[in-house]
Amino acid sequence: MKLLVFLFALLMGFLPQESLDSASANMQNTCVSKEFLLGKTHYEQDSTFVLISSEHTVLRKPNNYIKKETYEAFKKMYEAARQDGVHLVITSASRNFWVQRYIWEQKWKASKTADKKQRALEILKYNSMCGTSRHHWGTELDFNSPKLEFWNSERGKKTYKWLCENAHKYGFYQPYTAKSPNGRNRGYNEEKWHWSYAPLSAEYTRQYKLLIKPSDLKGFLGDDLVEELDIIGNYVFGIAQPNRSLLL
Ligand SMILES: [Zn+2]
């Protein structure tokens, strides 16, 4: 019966835009490929991604693409923040497998730590192994600065307080929270700048659990440590979970 009412409302154009957005996101979520989850996506060729306007980001192509739904939600949040005197600037959005591999391997080669396991753990404080970054999905945004100095400044504290109080209204939450004995985040360090669009990212996390195995993570320096460091368990699933009210 609910479905009939929904279809009737859809036909008559009675549904509010939010419901239509949710419905289309639901439909897209039903077919997620392994390649997509691993970041093997060329965003400029994927019609579900859009370019972020220069008024919202300092990024240039090819890193300034984002899922349409994430961007629509961000724009509403941006405007609400602006009205409260908080300026949100996107400093990181989508990075595919190959961009992430470049970042990872640059850090790997530059590291002075001889022990490979220790080297990986140091890089993993703030960076992902290729194929495990949430930034692959077009659902993640970093705001303003990845430097702790900013987030400890007055402006940074005001920005973070605003995000904590308001981001959930637009579907965003902070997956990499402070670590604590009972905390859910057991992988990366806290990232106050990193916010995730939960209506999509929670679904991709669920699909990742179903489809991706450690043997799928290969093709980069240090990939022999994937199982030993339980990269999937600690860094893909060892994160704070979104409040259920954010999910579709
Ligand atoms: Zn991030």
py3Dmol code that shows the C-alpha trace and the ligand (Angstrom):
import py3Dmol

protein = """\
ATOM      1  CA  MET A   1       0.000   0.000   0.000  1.00  0.00           C
ATOM      2  CA  LYS A   2       2.843   2.349   0.954  1.00  0.00           C
ATOM      3  CA  LEU A   3       4.456   1.658  -2.404  1.00  0.00           C
ATOM      4  CA  LEU A   4       1.231   2.514  -4.246  1.00  0.00           C
ATOM      5  CA  VAL A   5       0.927   5.820  -2.379  1.00  0.00           C
ATOM      6  CA  PHE A   6       4.573   6.534  -3.137  1.00  0.00           C
ATOM      7  CA  LEU A   7       4.165   5.797  -6.850  1.00  0.00           C
ATOM      8  CA  PHE A   8       0.996   7.875  -7.031  1.00  0.00           C
ATOM      9  CA  ALA A   9       2.715  10.789  -5.299  1.00  0.00           C
ATOM     10  CA  LEU A  10       5.698  10.429  -7.607  1.00  0.00           C
ATOM     11  CA  LEU A  11       3.463  10.545 -10.674  1.00  0.00           C
ATOM     12  CA  MET A  12       1.622  13.576  -9.404  1.00  0.00           C
ATOM     13  CA  GLY A  13       4.839  15.371  -8.445  1.00  0.00           C
ATOM     14  CA  PHE A  14       3.677  15.624  -4.830  1.00  0.00           C
ATOM     15  CA  LEU A  15       6.868  14.418  -3.181  1.00  0.00           C
ATOM     16  CA  PRO A  16       9.211  16.952  -1.625  1.00  0.00           C
ATOM     17  CA  GLN A  17      12.683  17.130  -3.194  1.00  0.00           C
ATOM     18  CA  GLU A  18      14.302  15.374  -0.196  1.00  0.00           C
ATOM     19  CA  SER A  19      12.170  12.274  -0.751  1.00  0.00           C
ATOM     20  CA  LEU A  20      13.052  12.201  -4.433  1.00  0.00           C
ATOM     21  CA  ASP A  21      16.762  12.522  -3.610  1.00  0.00           C
ATOM     22  CA  SER A  22      16.501   9.639  -1.139  1.00  0.00           C
ATOM     23  CA  ALA A  23      14.648   7.493  -3.632  1.00  0.00           C
ATOM     24  CA  SER A  24      17.196   8.043  -6.396  1.00  0.00           C
ATOM     25  CA  ALA A  25      20.084   7.399  -4.001  1.00  0.00           C
ATOM     26  CA  ASN A  26      18.431   4.149  -2.944  1.00  0.00           C
ATOM     27  CA  MET A  27      18.169   3.003  -6.520  1.00  0.00           C
ATOM     28  CA  GLN A  28      21.815   3.797  -7.277  1.00  0.00           C
ATOM     29  CA  ASN A  29      22.983   2.008  -4.166  1.00  0.00           C
ATOM     30  CA  THR A  30      21.620  -1.293  -5.301  1.00  0.00           C
ATOM     31  CA  CYS A  31      24.368  -1.794  -7.883  1.00  0.00           C
ATOM     32  CA  VAL A  32      27.821  -1.007  -6.532  1.00  0.00           C
ATOM     33  CA  SER A  33      30.773  -2.736  -8.155  1.00  0.00           C
ATOM     34  CA  LYS A  34      33.969  -3.929  -6.517  1.00  0.00           C
ATOM     35  CA  GLU A  35      35.895  -1.550  -8.753  1.00  0.00           C
ATOM     36  CA  PHE A  36      33.864   1.397  -7.466  1.00  0.00           C
ATOM     37  CA  LEU A  37      34.400   0.433  -3.815  1.00  0.00           C
ATOM     38  CA  LEU A  38      38.159   0.122  -4.459  1.00  0.00           C
ATOM     39  CA  GLY A  39      38.259   3.563  -6.065  1.00  0.00           C
ATOM     40  CA  LYS A  40      38.934   2.317  -9.575  1.00  0.00           C
ATOM     41  CA  THR A  41      36.700   5.018 -10.981  1.00  0.00           C
ATOM     42  CA  HIS A  42      37.352   7.770 -13.506  1.00  0.00           C
ATOM     43  CA  TYR A  43      35.099  10.413 -11.977  1.00  0.00           C
ATOM     44  CA  GLU A  44      34.966  12.581 -15.086  1.00  0.00           C
ATOM     45  CA  GLN A  45      33.379   9.645 -16.961  1.00  0.00           C
ATOM     46  CA  ASP A  46      30.864   8.800 -14.222  1.00  0.00           C
ATOM     47  CA  SER A  47      27.591  10.691 -14.605  1.00  0.00           C
ATOM     48  CA  THR A  48      26.730  10.208 -10.901  1.00  0.00           C
ATOM     49  CA  PHE A  49      29.636  12.556 -10.055  1.00  0.00           C
ATOM     50  CA  VAL A  50      29.646  16.340 -10.473  1.00  0.00           C
ATOM     51  CA  LEU A  51      32.341  18.999 -10.359  1.00  0.00           C
ATOM     52  CA  ILE A  52      32.537  21.154  -7.232  1.00  0.00           C
ATOM     53  CA  SER A  53      32.218  24.864  -7.987  1.00  0.00           C
ATOM     54  CA  SER A  54      35.331  26.967  -7.313  1.00  0.00           C
ATOM     55  CA  GLU A  55      33.327  29.011  -4.775  1.00  0.00           C
ATOM     56  CA  HIS A  56      33.270  25.907  -2.523  1.00  0.00           C
ATOM     57  CA  THR A  57      36.749  24.460  -2.995  1.00  0.00           C
ATOM     58  CA  VAL A  58      40.429  25.115  -3.507  1.00  0.00           C
ATOM     59  CA  LEU A  59      40.716  21.840  -5.456  1.00  0.00           C
ATOM     60  CA  ARG A  60      41.386  21.536  -9.167  1.00  0.00           C
ATOM     61  CA  LYS A  61      40.497  18.713 -11.562  1.00  0.00           C
ATOM     62  CA  PRO A  62      40.627  15.706 -11.302  1.00  0.00           C
ATOM     63  CA  ASN A  63      40.201  15.804  -7.504  1.00  0.00           C
ATOM     64  CA  ASN A  64      37.199  18.108  -7.275  1.00  0.00           C
ATOM     65  CA  TYR A  65      34.488  15.622  -8.253  1.00  0.00           C
ATOM     66  CA  ILE A  66      31.870  14.435  -5.798  1.00  0.00           C
ATOM     67  CA  LYS A  67      28.687  12.370  -5.825  1.00  0.00           C
ATOM     68  CA  LYS A  68      25.693  14.497  -6.813  1.00  0.00           C
ATOM     69  CA  GLU A  69      23.786  13.719  -3.603  1.00  0.00           C
ATOM     70  CA  THR A  70      26.773  14.622  -1.441  1.00  0.00           C
ATOM     71  CA  TYR A  71      27.141  17.947  -3.211  1.00  0.00           C
ATOM     72  CA  GLU A  72      23.452  18.839  -2.944  1.00  0.00           C
ATOM     73  CA  ALA A  73      23.562  18.172   0.807  1.00  0.00           C
ATOM     74  CA  PHE A  74      26.834  20.081   1.178  1.00  0.00           C
ATOM     75  CA  LYS A  75      25.456  23.168  -0.587  1.00  0.00           C
ATOM     76  CA  LYS A  76      22.574  23.361   1.882  1.00  0.00           C
ATOM     77  CA  MET A  77      24.983  22.947   4.794  1.00  0.00           C
ATOM     78  CA  TYR A  78      27.379  25.527   3.345  1.00  0.00           C
ATOM     79  CA  GLU A  79      24.632  28.117   3.141  1.00  0.00           C
ATOM     80  CA  ALA A  80      23.400  27.438   6.688  1.00  0.00           C
ATOM     81  CA  ALA A  81      26.976  27.681   7.994  1.00  0.00           C
ATOM     82  CA  ARG A  82      27.542  30.922   6.089  1.00  0.00           C
ATOM     83  CA  GLN A  83      24.486  32.454   7.709  1.00  0.00           C
ATOM     84  CA  ASP A  84      25.961  31.541  11.113  1.00  0.00           C
ATOM     85  CA  GLY A  85      29.309  33.149  10.231  1.00  0.00           C
ATOM     86  CA  VAL A  86      31.146  29.882   9.492  1.00  0.00           C
ATOM     87  CA  HIS A  87      32.949  29.525   6.167  1.00  0.00           C
ATOM     88  CA  LEU A  88      33.355  25.944   4.921  1.00  0.00           C
ATOM     89  CA  VAL A  89      35.954  25.331   2.204  1.00  0.00           C
ATOM     90  CA  ILE A  90      36.400  21.873   0.675  1.00  0.00           C
ATOM     91  CA  THR A  91      40.105  20.974   0.740  1.00  0.00           C
ATOM     92  CA  SER A  92      39.688  17.335  -0.268  1.00  0.00           C
ATOM     93  CA  ALA A  93      36.858  15.463  -2.000  1.00  0.00           C
ATOM     94  CA  SER A  94      37.286  12.420  -4.245  1.00  0.00           C
ATOM     95  CA  ARG A  95      40.553  10.640  -4.878  1.00  0.00           C
ATOM     96  CA  ASN A  96      40.582   7.511  -6.986  1.00  0.00           C
ATOM     97  CA  PHE A  97      42.792   4.448  -6.444  1.00  0.00           C
ATOM     98  CA  TRP A  98      45.592   5.762  -8.647  1.00  0.00           C
ATOM     99  CA  VAL A  99      45.779   9.196  -6.991  1.00  0.00           C
ATOM    100  CA  GLN A 100      45.752   7.488  -3.584  1.00  0.00           C
ATOM    101  CA  ARG A 101      48.522   5.141  -4.731  1.00  0.00           C
ATOM    102  CA  TYR A 102      50.651   8.136  -5.709  1.00  0.00           C
ATOM    103  CA  ILE A 103      50.118   9.764  -2.276  1.00  0.00           C
ATOM    104  CA  TRP A 104      50.740   6.492  -0.409  1.00  0.00           C
ATOM    105  CA  GLU A 105      53.881   5.603  -2.347  1.00  0.00           C
ATOM    106  CA  GLN A 106      55.335   9.121  -2.054  1.00  0.00           C
ATOM    107  CA  LYS A 107      55.037   8.824   1.730  1.00  0.00           C
ATOM    108  CA  TRP A 108      56.329   5.249   1.663  1.00  0.00           C
ATOM    109  CA  LYS A 109      59.466   6.248  -0.287  1.00  0.00           C
ATOM    110  CA  ALA A 110      60.053   9.392   1.790  1.00  0.00           C
ATOM    111  CA  SER A 111      59.819   7.551   5.126  1.00  0.00           C
ATOM    112  CA  LYS A 112      63.036   7.067   7.083  1.00  0.00           C
ATOM    113  CA  THR A 113      61.567   4.167   9.092  1.00  0.00           C
ATOM    114  CA  ALA A 114      63.345   0.995   8.026  1.00  0.00           C
ATOM    115  CA  ASP A 115      60.846  -1.464   9.512  1.00  0.00           C
ATOM    116  CA  LYS A 116      58.069  -1.813   6.934  1.00  0.00           C
ATOM    117  CA  LYS A 117      55.305  -2.521   9.418  1.00  0.00           C
ATOM    118  CA  GLN A 118      56.189   0.525  11.522  1.00  0.00           C
ATOM    119  CA  ARG A 119      56.472   2.602   8.378  1.00  0.00           C
ATOM    120  CA  ALA A 120      52.969   1.597   7.280  1.00  0.00           C
ATOM    121  CA  LEU A 121      51.536   2.279  10.758  1.00  0.00           C
ATOM    122  CA  GLU A 122      53.043   5.772  10.767  1.00  0.00           C
ATOM    123  CA  ILE A 123      51.574   6.631   7.368  1.00  0.00           C
ATOM    124  CA  LEU A 124      48.237   5.109   8.426  1.00  0.00           C
ATOM    125  CA  LYS A 125      47.810   7.687  11.187  1.00  0.00           C
ATOM    126  CA  TYR A 126      46.333  10.026   8.586  1.00  0.00           C
ATOM    127  CA  ASN A 127      46.567   8.321   5.179  1.00  0.00           C
ATOM    128  CA  SER A 128      44.862   5.306   3.665  1.00  0.00           C
ATOM    129  CA  MET A 129      46.224   2.397   1.725  1.00  0.00           C
ATOM    130  CA  CYS A 130      44.944   2.481  -1.855  1.00  0.00           C
ATOM    131  CA  GLY A 131      41.607   0.766  -2.203  1.00  0.00           C
ATOM    132  CA  THR A 132      40.578   1.500   1.397  1.00  0.00           C
ATOM    133  CA  SER A 133      40.049   5.270   1.368  1.00  0.00           C
ATOM    134  CA  ARG A 134      36.522   6.543   1.940  1.00  0.00           C
ATOM    135  CA  HIS A 135      37.536   9.411  -0.338  1.00  0.00           C
ATOM    136  CA  HIS A 136      37.231   6.919  -3.239  1.00  0.00           C
ATOM    137  CA  TRP A 137      33.445   7.045  -2.988  1.00  0.00           C
ATOM    138  CA  GLY A 138      32.491  10.693  -3.545  1.00  0.00           C
ATOM    139  CA  THR A 139      30.859  10.769  -0.124  1.00  0.00           C
ATOM    140  CA  GLU A 140      33.680  12.307   1.931  1.00  0.00           C
ATOM    141  CA  LEU A 141      34.699  15.925   2.329  1.00  0.00           C
ATOM    142  CA  ASP A 142      37.609  17.507   4.197  1.00  0.00           C
ATOM    143  CA  PHE A 143      36.979  21.059   5.340  1.00  0.00           C
ATOM    144  CA  ASN A 144      39.235  24.090   5.730  1.00  0.00           C
ATOM    145  CA  SER A 145      42.557  22.526   6.813  1.00  0.00           C
ATOM    146  CA  PRO A 146      44.135  19.181   7.721  1.00  0.00           C
ATOM    147  CA  LYS A 147      46.407  20.990  10.216  1.00  0.00           C
ATOM    148  CA  LEU A 148      45.762  20.699  13.946  1.00  0.00           C
ATOM    149  CA  GLU A 149      46.827  24.349  14.406  1.00  0.00           C
ATOM    150  CA  PHE A 150      43.736  25.453  12.511  1.00  0.00           C
ATOM    151  CA  TRP A 151      41.370  23.273  14.544  1.00  0.00           C
ATOM    152  CA  ASN A 152      42.948  24.509  17.792  1.00  0.00           C
ATOM    153  CA  SER A 153      42.530  28.155  16.745  1.00  0.00           C
ATOM    154  CA  GLU A 154      39.455  30.220  17.632  1.00  0.00           C
ATOM    155  CA  ARG A 155      38.171  30.014  14.061  1.00  0.00           C
ATOM    156  CA  GLY A 156      38.819  26.270  13.934  1.00  0.00           C
ATOM    157  CA  LYS A 157      37.029  25.673  17.249  1.00  0.00           C
ATOM    158  CA  LYS A 158      34.036  27.698  16.078  1.00  0.00           C
ATOM    159  CA  THR A 159      33.932  25.750  12.794  1.00  0.00           C
ATOM    160  CA  TYR A 160      34.152  22.376  14.556  1.00  0.00           C
ATOM    161  CA  LYS A 161      31.487  23.313  17.118  1.00  0.00           C
ATOM    162  CA  TRP A 162      29.172  24.358  14.300  1.00  0.00           C
ATOM    163  CA  LEU A 163      29.772  21.081  12.418  1.00  0.00           C
ATOM    164  CA  CYS A 164      29.173  18.988  15.562  1.00  0.00           C
ATOM    165  CA  GLU A 165      25.902  20.788  16.234  1.00  0.00           C
ATOM    166  CA  ASN A 166      24.608  21.035  12.686  1.00  0.00           C
ATOM    167  CA  ALA A 167      26.233  18.672  10.149  1.00  0.00           C
ATOM    168  CA  HIS A 168      23.847  15.838  11.037  1.00  0.00           C
ATOM    169  CA  LYS A 169      20.912  17.952   9.802  1.00  0.00           C
ATOM    170  CA  TYR A 170      22.386  17.613   6.296  1.00  0.00           C
ATOM    171  CA  GLY A 171      23.391  13.934   6.550  1.00  0.00           C
ATOM    172  CA  PHE A 172      27.058  14.425   7.495  1.00  0.00           C
ATOM    173  CA  TYR A 173      28.962  12.881  10.403  1.00  0.00           C
ATOM    174  CA  GLN A 174      32.585  12.571  11.569  1.00  0.00           C
ATOM    175  CA  PRO A 175      33.858   8.997  11.022  1.00  0.00           C
ATOM    176  CA  TYR A 176      37.358   9.509  12.453  1.00  0.00           C
ATOM    177  CA  THR A 177      36.674  10.606  16.001  1.00  0.00           C
ATOM    178  CA  ALA A 178      38.998  10.821  18.994  1.00  0.00           C
ATOM    179  CA  LYS A 179      40.204   7.420  20.118  1.00  0.00           C
ATOM    180  CA  SER A 180      39.180   6.187  23.542  1.00  0.00           C
ATOM    181  CA  PRO A 181      39.141   2.754  25.203  1.00  0.00           C
ATOM    182  CA  ASN A 182      35.475   2.398  24.301  1.00  0.00           C
ATOM    183  CA  GLY A 183      35.641   4.433  21.111  1.00  0.00           C
ATOM    184  CA  ARG A 184      34.577   3.038  17.769  1.00  0.00           C
ATOM    185  CA  ASN A 185      37.462   4.573  15.838  1.00  0.00           C
ATOM    186  CA  ARG A 186      40.424   2.220  16.201  1.00  0.00           C
ATOM    187  CA  GLY A 187      42.294   2.991  12.980  1.00  0.00           C
ATOM    188  CA  TYR A 188      43.222   6.518  11.998  1.00  0.00           C
ATOM    189  CA  ASN A 189      43.883   9.452  14.281  1.00  0.00           C
ATOM    190  CA  GLU A 190      41.078  11.899  14.893  1.00  0.00           C
ATOM    191  CA  GLU A 191      40.254  14.073  11.882  1.00  0.00           C
ATOM    192  CA  LYS A 192      38.066  17.034  12.761  1.00  0.00           C
ATOM    193  CA  TRP A 193      38.147  18.122   9.140  1.00  0.00           C
ATOM    194  CA  HIS A 194      36.770  14.894   7.630  1.00  0.00           C
ATOM    195  CA  TRP A 195      32.971  14.588   7.268  1.00  0.00           C
ATOM    196  CA  SER A 196      31.070  11.807   5.577  1.00  0.00           C
ATOM    197  CA  TYR A 197      27.706  11.890   3.814  1.00  0.00           C
ATOM    198  CA  ALA A 198      26.162   8.999   5.700  1.00  0.00           C
ATOM    199  CA  PRO A 199      23.104   8.221   3.520  1.00  0.00           C
ATOM    200  CA  LEU A 200      25.517   6.991   0.834  1.00  0.00           C
ATOM    201  CA  SER A 201      28.704   6.115   2.733  1.00  0.00           C
ATOM    202  CA  ALA A 202      26.947   3.817   5.209  1.00  0.00           C
ATOM    203  CA  GLU A 203      25.614   1.817   2.276  1.00  0.00           C
ATOM    204  CA  TYR A 204      29.048   1.661   0.606  1.00  0.00           C
ATOM    205  CA  THR A 205      30.575   0.517   3.914  1.00  0.00           C
ATOM    206  CA  ARG A 206      27.984  -2.264   4.062  1.00  0.00           C
ATOM    207  CA  GLN A 207      28.733  -3.270   0.454  1.00  0.00           C
ATOM    208  CA  TYR A 208      32.477  -3.223   1.161  1.00  0.00           C
ATOM    209  CA  LYS A 209      31.919  -5.765   3.917  1.00  0.00           C
ATOM    210  CA  LEU A 210      30.100  -8.027   1.476  1.00  0.00           C
ATOM    211  CA  LEU A 211      32.374  -7.715  -1.543  1.00  0.00           C
ATOM    212  CA  ILE A 212      35.972  -6.812  -0.673  1.00  0.00           C
ATOM    213  CA  LYS A 213      38.593  -9.286   0.564  1.00  0.00           C
ATOM    214  CA  PRO A 214      42.200  -8.579   1.636  1.00  0.00           C
ATOM    215  CA  SER A 215      43.378 -10.203  -1.610  1.00  0.00           C
ATOM    216  CA  ASP A 216      41.611  -7.395  -3.540  1.00  0.00           C
ATOM    217  CA  LEU A 217      44.032  -4.864  -2.038  1.00  0.00           C
ATOM    218  CA  LYS A 218      47.147  -5.109  -4.144  1.00  0.00           C
ATOM    219  CA  GLY A 219      49.270  -3.228  -6.657  1.00  0.00           C
ATOM    220  CA  PHE A 220      51.108  -0.770  -4.374  1.00  0.00           C
ATOM    221  CA  LEU A 221      54.194  -0.666  -2.145  1.00  0.00           C
ATOM    222  CA  GLY A 222      53.503  -2.354   1.188  1.00  0.00           C
ATOM    223  CA  ASP A 223      50.481  -4.326  -0.047  1.00  0.00           C
ATOM    224  CA  ASP A 224      51.974  -7.478   1.574  1.00  0.00           C
ATOM    225  CA  LEU A 225      51.022  -5.963   4.979  1.00  0.00           C
ATOM    226  CA  VAL A 226      47.280  -5.814   4.299  1.00  0.00           C
ATOM    227  CA  GLU A 227      46.443  -9.000   6.222  1.00  0.00           C
ATOM    228  CA  GLU A 228      49.010  -8.635   8.986  1.00  0.00           C
ATOM    229  CA  LEU A 229      47.760  -5.147   9.900  1.00  0.00           C
ATOM    230  CA  ASP A 230      44.110  -6.142   9.380  1.00  0.00           C
ATOM    231  CA  ILE A 231      43.707  -3.075   7.203  1.00  0.00           C
ATOM    232  CA  ILE A 232      40.062  -3.784   6.382  1.00  0.00           C
ATOM    233  CA  GLY A 233      39.055  -4.533   9.982  1.00  0.00           C
ATOM    234  CA  ASN A 234      40.939  -1.665  11.580  1.00  0.00           C
ATOM    235  CA  TYR A 235      40.832   1.050   8.941  1.00  0.00           C
ATOM    236  CA  VAL A 236      37.704   0.464   6.861  1.00  0.00           C
ATOM    237  CA  PHE A 237      35.365  -0.755   9.613  1.00  0.00           C
ATOM    238  CA  GLY A 238      37.186   0.586  12.697  1.00  0.00           C
ATOM    239  CA  ILE A 239      35.431   3.927  12.481  1.00  0.00           C
ATOM    240  CA  ALA A 240      32.688   5.798  14.296  1.00  0.00           C
ATOM    241  CA  GLN A 241      29.246   4.850  13.007  1.00  0.00           C
ATOM    242  CA  PRO A 242      26.615   7.355  11.897  1.00  0.00           C
ATOM    243  CA  ASN A 243      23.513   7.890  13.946  1.00  0.00           C
ATOM    244  CA  ARG A 244      20.720   5.722  12.539  1.00  0.00           C
ATOM    245  CA  SER A 245      18.601   8.808  11.903  1.00  0.00           C
ATOM    246  CA  LEU A 246      21.038   9.796   9.124  1.00  0.00           C
ATOM    247  CA  LEU A 247      20.503   6.636   7.131  1.00  0.00           C
ATOM    248  CA  LEU A 248      18.084   6.317   4.238  1.00  0.00           C
TER     249      LEU A 248
END
"""
ligand_1 = """\
1
ZN
Zn 39.567 13.094 4.585
"""
view = py3Dmol.view(width=600, height=400)
view.addModel(protein, "pdb")
view.setStyle({"model": 0}, {"cartoon": {"style": "trace"}})
view.addModel(ligand_1, "xyz")
view.setStyle({"model": 1}, {"stick": {}})
view.zoomTo()
view.show()
